[in-house]
């Protein structure tokens, strides 16, 4: 049968209808109220919907059901098509939505509900597509967002609020894409971020603040990619990192700074990978380490005393160990100071040290890198003396001295 041509009285007289397999697809019966109840079936025999209509035409009420017989939708129909007020229900039988229907299409106001019965959203629909103003709500019932739609796409000004009523964001949409300035706020009302968009892509200067108003990040964007100088700041507002970007990748100079404002790291990047050495610095800006990279992997390099003399050299980081595989250090006069090695597979270290006059200081073999030992005394004393002499503690990559888990480095 063609559903659009069904006449209830004819179905009542000629039915029930079956498919070629003999399964029931449609039946009808007269109700005590003088209507025809038309019953539609699924392939598994369950009832998909019931219609209570006039004899001569399908005007009346329709109830849609799931496979378990639970109501999923309920509303009036005209000529078999949904018309007027309709309600939609969740699997547990709670009201999920109310909407207006015209000729089988959602047209007019629509209200969506949470499981507790509070409004979740309000939309205006035309032929099933959002058109005009829309409002979203927080679980407590307060307004979350005010939006505008054109042809089911966000279009126009948009505003959001925190549950307490403070502004959460402001933005403008055009044809489903962000356009122009976009601002975000903390619940306290302090500005959290600002950015600009062109055709949905971030473009221009973007900034992020802490809730105390301190600038944390300042970025330059083009076509939704970081392009130009990017600066990051410590929570107190002091500069932390400066990086040049091109087409979303680090390209150009890179500089990082310690909390006291001194230069910590410098280098040059090309397509997100170091190009040339990355240098670590003493607090006065002089170079402490020149680190050579193979892609993203630290491949080796050398260490320098504050006066520029060679302090030593180190080997590559193996796997995910985070430690250099070897570290050879020397006294300012060039005599050997120590030789230490880290085995990334066994997580063991070996060390040999010498006094300034060249005499042996000690030797250790295959110690677990995560366990301390009384045998470490000479190594610890030598490293502490060196760090005090140069005014800098070894960064974790170069510190092969075993430490117990959780031990703070002196």
C-alpha positions as CSV (number, residue, x, y, z in Angstrom):
1,X,0.0,0.0,0.0
2,X,0.9,3.6,-0.4
3,X,0.6,5.3,3.0
4,X,-0.3,8.7,1.6
5,X,-3.4,7.2,-0.1
6,X,-4.7,5.2,2.9
7,X,-8.3,5.7,3.9
8,X,-9.1,4.5,7.4
9,X,-12.5,3.1,6.5
10,X,-11.0,1.1,3.6
11,X,-8.2,-0.3,5.9
12,X,-10.9,-1.2,8.4
13,X,-12.9,-3.0,5.7
14,X,-10.1,-4.7,3.7
15,X,-7.4,-5.2,6.4
16,X,-5.3,-6.4,7.9
17,X,-2.5,-5.9,5.4
18,X,0.5,-8.3,5.2
19,X,3.8,-8.2,3.3
20,X,4.8,-10.9,0.8
21,X,6.2,-12.9,3.7
22,X,2.8,-12.9,5.4
23,X,3.9,-10.7,8.3
24,X,1.4,-8.1,9.5
25,X,2.2,-4.6,8.5
26,X,-1.1,-2.7,9.1
27,X,-4.4,-3.4,10.8
28,X,-7.4,-1.3,11.9
29,X,-10.3,-1.5,14.3
30,X,-13.1,0.7,15.4
31,X,-12.8,2.4,18.8
32,X,-15.7,2.9,21.3
33,X,-15.3,6.7,20.6
34,X,-16.3,6.2,17.0
35,X,-12.8,6.5,15.5
36,X,-10.6,4.1,13.6
37,X,-7.5,2.9,15.3
38,X,-4.8,2.2,12.7
39,X,-1.9,0.0,13.9
40,X,1.4,-0.1,12.0
41,X,3.9,-2.9,12.6
42,X,7.6,-3.4,12.3
43,X,9.2,-6.4,10.6
44,X,9.7,-8.0,14.0
45,X,6.0,-7.8,14.7
46,X,6.2,-5.0,17.2
47,X,3.9,-2.0,16.9
48,X,5.7,1.1,15.6
49,X,2.8,3.5,15.9
50,X,-0.9,3.9,16.5
51,X,-3.3,6.4,14.8
52,X,-6.7,7.3,16.2
53,X,-8.4,9.0,13.2
54,X,-11.7,9.8,11.4
55,X,-13.3,7.2,9.1
56,X,-12.8,9.2,5.9
57,X,-9.4,10.7,6.5
58,X,-6.4,10.4,8.7
59,X,-7.1,13.3,11.0
60,X,-6.7,12.8,14.7
61,X,-3.9,11.7,17.0
62,X,-0.8,9.6,16.4
63,X,1.4,7.8,19.0
64,X,4.9,6.5,18.0
65,X,6.3,3.5,20.0
66,X,9.7,1.8,20.3
67,X,10.2,-1.9,20.1
68,X,9.3,-2.4,23.7
69,X,6.1,-0.5,23.4
70,X,7.2,2.7,25.1
71,X,5.9,5.9,23.7
72,X,8.5,8.0,21.8
73,X,6.3,10.7,20.3
74,X,2.7,11.9,20.5
75,X,0.7,14.5,18.6
76,X,-2.0,15.5,16.2
77,X,-2.1,14.6,12.5
78,X,-3.9,15.9,9.5
79,X,-4.1,13.8,6.3
80,X,-1.7,11.4,8.1
81,X,1.0,14.1,8.6
82,X,2.0,15.5,11.9
83,X,0.4,18.9,12.5
84,X,0.2,21.2,15.5
85,X,1.6,20.4,18.9
86,X,3.9,17.4,19.3
87,X,5.7,15.8,22.3
88,X,8.8,13.6,22.1
89,X,9.9,11.2,24.9
90,X,13.1,9.6,26.1
91,X,13.6,5.9,26.5
92,X,12.6,6.1,30.2
93,X,9.3,7.9,29.2
94,X,10.3,11.4,30.3
95,X,9.4,14.4,28.1
96,X,12.4,15.3,26.0
97,X,11.0,17.9,23.5
98,X,7.9,19.8,22.5
99,X,7.6,21.3,19.0
100,X,5.1,22.6,16.4
101,X,4.6,20.6,13.3
102,X,3.3,21.7,9.8
103,X,2.6,19.1,7.1
104,X,5.0,16.7,8.8
105,X,7.8,19.1,9.3
106,X,9.0,20.8,12.5
107,X,8.1,24.4,12.1
108,X,7.7,26.9,14.9
109,X,9.0,27.0,18.5
110,X,10.7,23.9,19.9
111,X,11.6,23.3,23.6
112,X,14.1,20.6,24.7
113,X,14.1,19.3,28.2
114,X,16.6,17.7,30.6
115,X,15.8,14.5,32.5
116,X,14.6,16.5,35.5
117,X,12.0,18.4,33.4
118,X,13.9,21.7,33.2
119,X,14.3,23.4,29.9
120,X,17.6,22.6,28.1
121,X,17.1,24.6,25.0
122,X,14.7,26.7,23.0
123,X,14.8,26.9,19.2
124,X,12.8,28.3,16.4
125,X,12.4,25.8,13.5
126,X,11.4,26.2,9.8
127,X,11.0,22.9,7.9
128,X,13.0,21.1,10.6
129,X,15.9,23.6,10.5
130,X,16.9,26.1,13.1
131,X,16.0,29.7,12.1
132,X,16.2,32.8,14.3
133,X,16.9,33.1,18.0
134,X,17.8,30.1,20.2
135,X,18.5,29.9,23.9
136,X,20.4,27.2,25.9
137,X,20.0,26.7,29.6
138,X,22.2,25.5,32.4
139,X,21.0,22.5,34.5
140,X,19.8,25.0,37.2
141,X,17.6,26.7,34.6
142,X,19.6,29.9,34.2
143,X,20.4,31.0,30.7
144,X,23.6,29.5,29.3
145,X,23.7,30.9,25.7
146,X,21.8,33.2,23.4
147,X,22.3,32.3,19.8
148,X,21.0,33.1,16.3
149,X,20.6,30.7,13.4
150,X,20.0,31.1,9.6
151,X,19.2,28.0,7.7
152,X,20.4,25.8,10.6
153,X,23.8,27.5,10.8
154,X,24.9,29.9,13.6
155,X,24.6,33.4,12.3
156,X,24.8,36.7,14.2
157,X,25.8,37.6,17.7
158,X,26.2,34.9,20.4
159,X,26.5,35.4,24.1
160,X,27.1,33.0,27.0
161,X,26.8,33.2,30.7
162,X,28.0,31.3,33.7
163,X,25.4,29.8,36.0
164,X,25.8,32.8,38.4
165,X,24.9,35.2,35.6
166,X,28.4,36.5,34.8
167,X,29.3,36.7,31.1
168,X,31.1,33.6,29.8
169,X,31.8,34.7,26.2
170,X,30.8,36.9,23.3
171,X,31.2,36.1,19.7
172,X,29.8,36.7,16.2
173,X,29.0,34.0,13.7
174,X,28.4,34.2,10.0
175,X,27.1,31.3,7.9
176,X,28.2,28.8,10.6
177,X,31.7,30.2,11.1
178,X,33.2,32.6,13.7
179,X,33.7,36.1,12.3
180,X,35.4,39.0,14.1
181,X,36.3,39.3,17.8
182,X,35.6,36.5,20.2
183,X,36.0,37.1,24.0
184,X,36.0,34.6,26.9
185,X,35.6,35.4,30.6
186,X,36.2,33.8,34.0
187,X,33.2,33.3,36.3
188,X,34.5,36.3,38.3
189,X,34.0,38.5,35.2
190,X,37.7,38.9,34.5
191,X,38.7,38.5,30.8
192,X,40.1,35.1,30.0
193,X,41.0,35.3,26.3
194,X,40.5,37.3,23.2
195,X,40.9,36.4,19.5
196,X,39.7,37.4,16.1
197,X,38.4,35.2,13.3
198,X,38.0,35.5,9.5
199,X,35.8,32.9,7.9
200,X,36.0,30.7,10.9
201,X,39.8,30.8,11.1
202,X,41.7,32.5,13.9
203,X,43.5,35.5,12.5
204,X,45.5,38.3,14.2
205,X,46.7,38.7,17.8
206,X,45.2,36.3,20.4
207,X,45.8,36.7,24.1
208,X,45.1,34.6,27.2
209,X,45.1,36.0,30.8
210,X,45.0,34.5,34.3
211,X,42.1,35.3,36.5
212,X,44.2,37.9,38.3
213,X,44.5,39.8,35.0
214,X,48.1,38.8,34.3
215,X,48.8,38.2,30.6
216,X,49.9,34.5,30.1
217,X,50.0,34.0,26.3
218,X,50.2,36.3,23.3
219,X,50.1,34.7,19.9
220,X,50.0,35.9,16.3
221,X,47.7,33.9,14.0
222,X,47.0,33.6,10.3
223,X,44.5,31.2,8.6
224,X,44.0,29.3,11.9
225,X,47.8,28.7,12.3
226,X,50.2,30.4,14.6
227,X,52.2,32.8,12.4
228,X,54.7,35.2,13.8
229,X,55.9,35.8,17.4
230,X,54.4,33.8,20.2
231,X,55.1,34.8,23.8
232,X,54.4,33.0,27.0
233,X,54.6,34.5,30.5
234,X,55.0,33.3,34.1
235,X,52.0,33.7,36.4
236,X,53.7,36.9,37.8
237,X,53.8,38.4,34.3
238,X,57.4,38.0,33.6
239,X,58.4,36.7,30.1
240,X,58.9,32.9,30.0
241,X,59.2,31.9,26.3
242,X,59.5,33.7,22.9
243,X,59.1,31.6,19.7
244,X,58.8,32.5,16.1
245,X,56.2,30.5,14.1
246,X,55.4,30.1,10.4
247,X,52.4,28.2,9.1
248,X,51.8,26.7,12.5
249,X,55.3,25.4,13.1
250,X,58.3,26.8,15.0
251,X,60.4,28.6,12.5
252,X,63.1,31.0,13.6
253,X,64.4,32.1,16.9
254,X,63.5,30.5,20.2
255,X,64.2,31.9,23.6
256,X,63.2,30.9,27.1
257,X,63.8,32.7,30.4
258,X,64.2,31.7,34.0
259,X,61.9,33.0,36.8
260,X,64.5,35.7,37.6
261,X,64.3,37.0,34.1
262,X,67.7,35.6,33.0
263,X,68.1,34.0,29.6
264,X,67.7,30.2,30.0
265,X,67.6,28.7,26.5
266,X,68.2,29.9,22.9
267,X,68.1,28.3,19.6
268,X,66.7,28.3,16.1
269,X,63.9,26.0,14.7
270,X,62.9,25.0,11.3
271,X,59.6,23.2,10.7
272,X,59.2,22.4,14.5
273,X,62.7,20.9,14.7
274,X,65.9,22.4,16.1
275,X,68.2,23.9,13.3
276,X,71.6,24.0,14.8
277,X,72.4,23.8,18.5
278,X,70.0,24.7,21.3
279,X,72.0,26.5,24.0
280,X,71.4,26.5,27.7
281,X,72.7,29.5,29.6
282,X,74.2,30.6,32.9
283,X,72.3,33.3,34.8
284,X,74.5,35.9,33.3
285,X,73.6,34.8,29.7
286,X,76.8,32.9,29.0
287,X,76.5,29.5,27.3
288,X,76.5,26.5,29.6
289,X,75.5,23.7,27.1
290,X,75.4,23.4,23.3
291,X,72.9,20.7,22.5
292,X,72.9,19.1,19.1
293,X,69.6,17.5,17.9
294,X,68.8,14.8,15.4
295,X,65.1,15.7,14.7
296,X,63.5,15.8,18.1
297,X,66.2,13.6,19.8
298,X,69.1,15.1,21.7
299,X,72.1,13.6,19.9
300,X,75.0,15.0,22.0
301,X,76.9,18.2,22.6
302,X,79.3,19.9,24.9
303,X,79.3,21.8,28.2
304,X,81.2,25.0,28.9
305,X,82.6,26.7,32.0
306,X,81.4,30.3,32.6
307,X,84.6,31.6,31.1
308,X,84.1,29.7,27.9
309,X,86.5,26.9,28.6
310,X,85.4,23.3,27.8
311,X,83.7,21.6,30.7
312,X,82.9,18.4,28.9
313,X,80.9,16.6,26.3
314,X,77.9,14.4,26.4
315,X,76.3,11.6,24.3
316,X,72.8,11.1,22.9
317,X,69.6,10.5,24.9
318,X,68.6,6.9,24.2
319,X,64.9,6.0,23.9
320,X,62.6,7.6,26.4
321,X,65.1,7.6,29.2
322,X,65.4,11.4,29.4
323,X,69.1,11.0,30.3
324,X,72.3,11.4,28.2
325,X,74.0,8.1,27.7
326,X,77.5,9.5,28.5
327,X,79.0,12.5,30.2
328,X,82.7,13.2,30.1
329,X,83.8,16.2,32.3
330,X,87.2,17.9,32.7
331,X,88.9,20.4,35.0
332,X,89.5,24.0,33.6
333,X,93.1,22.9,32.9
334,X,91.9,20.1,30.6
335,X,92.6,17.2,33.0
336,X,89.8,14.6,33.3
337,X,87.3,15.2,36.1
338,X,84.9,12.3,35.6
339,X,83.4,9.9,33.1
340,X,79.9,8.6,33.7
341,X,77.6,6.4,31.5
342,X,74.0,5.6,31.6
343,X,72.5,2.3,30.2
344,X,69.0,3.1,29.1
345,X,68.1,-0.6,28.8
346,X,69.3,-1.8,32.3
347,X,68.8,1.7,33.9
348,X,72.2,1.4,35.5
349,X,75.0,4.0,35.7
350,X,78.8,3.7,35.9
351,X,81.2,6.4,37.1
352,X,84.9,7.1,37.4
353,X,86.4,10.2,38.9
354,X,89.7,11.9,39.3
355,X,91.2,14.5,41.6
356,X,92.6,17.8,40.2
357,X,96.1,16.3,40.4
358,X,95.1,13.4,38.2
359,X,95.0,10.8,40.9
360,X,91.9,8.4,41.0
361,X,89.0,9.6,43.1
362,X,86.8,6.5,42.8
363,X,85.0,4.1,40.5
364,X,81.5,2.6,40.5
365,X,80.0,0.1,38.1
366,X,76.4,-0.7,37.1
367,X,74.6,1.0,39.9
368,X,70.8,1.2,39.7
369,X,70.0,4.8,38.7
370,X,67.0,4.9,41.1
371,X,68.8,3.8,44.2
372,X,71.1,5.7,46.5
373,X,74.2,4.1,48.1
374,X,76.9,4.9,50.6
375,X,79.3,4.3,47.8
376,X,78.1,7.5,46.0
377,X,79.9,9.8,48.5
378,X,82.9,10.7,46.3
379,X,80.7,11.2,43.2
380,X,78.2,13.3,45.1
381,X,80.9,15.5,46.7
382,X,82.6,16.0,43.4
383,X,79.4,17.0,41.5
384,X,78.3,19.3,44.3
385,X,81.7,21.0,44.3
386,X,81.5,21.5,40.5
387,X,77.9,22.9,40.6
388,X,78.9,25.3,43.4
389,X,81.9,26.4,41.4
390,X,80.0,27.1,38.2
391,X,76.9,28.5,40.0
392,X,74.5,26.1,38.3
393,X,72.9,22.8,39.1
394,X,73.0,20.2,36.4
395,X,69.7,19.9,34.4
396,X,68.0,16.5,34.8
397,X,69.3,15.3,31.4
398,X,72.9,15.7,32.5
399,X,72.5,14.6,36.1
400,X,73.5,10.9,36.0
401,X,74.0,10.7,39.8
402,X,71.5,8.1,41.2
403,X,68.6,9.5,43.1
404,X,65.9,7.7,45.0
405,X,62.4,8.3,43.6
406,X,61.0,11.5,45.1
407,X,64.3,12.8,46.3
408,X,64.8,16.4,45.7
409,X,68.1,17.5,44.2
410,X,70.1,19.5,46.6
